[in-house]
């Protein structure tokens, strides 16, 4: 019973803040225009600052394990290939094929995964997760674009070089993560005034991100095909963390690193999946349904995953 309470104290605070965001929207304190500006603040300032600060001040040699990164990459690529293959076998439309595949593997690492990792494993676990995110965000972006464009390769959709650059070269999360990794790798010092300023600034990052997720919820997000949304959500928050745990165990990963890997793998579908589905002419309604279902249900799957990890002693 004590273990279950500990797990709930890790998971529930995160989702209570998500619920607060939903309530704020319902009360009228957060409207569509404010939410748009809030998301821009989080995406361009708050989260990049958080990622850079936590990674840059971490001990790279102690926080980075190439086996953990390898296991995560293998898991993500396997889910991508299997989910895309499933949509081909089922004869999904090109639009649904891309949205389903993206929803099945692209986790909300920065908004939810990092929050759960911090609550479960503290600053040390957050540093491990942050460095992983620095390497995984470019991979997830690349596979997301591929999953959405591959089904439509015979259509007339075309995208400018500026669009492709924005997805990779100018992504603020990618830039912040890589700069933080370089800073940590070379053990560069941060001036005390900058360190204290970042410590204050980054305190707002995860709470604002979670509020933003809750405020983005709407019953209209469930207008996509529910069966497909349930299947993709199940792959993302049930089968993907199970596969990740299996691969990491085979690679000899145990303890906190195993837990961080499972927490990141179990993160619900990224909210950016909806925006990218719109941009790339895919099924945005299906993407919205997957995001909402996977986020709502992840409170239970996260609890189950952390309970199993703690109970088994892995």
Buried (B, 14 or more C-beta within 10 A) or exposed (E): EEEEEEBBEBBBEBBEBBBBBBBBBEEEEBEEEEBEEBBEBBBEBBBBBBBBBBBBBBEBEEBBBEBBBBBBBBBBEBBBEBBBEBBEEEEBBBBBBBBBBBBBBBBBBBBBBBBBBBBBBEEBBBBBBBBBBBBBBBBBBEBBBBBBBBBBEEEEEEBEEEEEEEBEEEBBBBBBBBBBBBBBBEEEEBEEEEEEBBEEBBEBBBBBBBBBBBBBBEEEBBBBBEEBBBBBBBBBBBBBBBBBBEBBEEBEBEEBBBBBBBBBBBBBBBBBBBEBBBBBBBBBBBBBBBBBBBBBBBBEBBBBBBBBBBEEEB
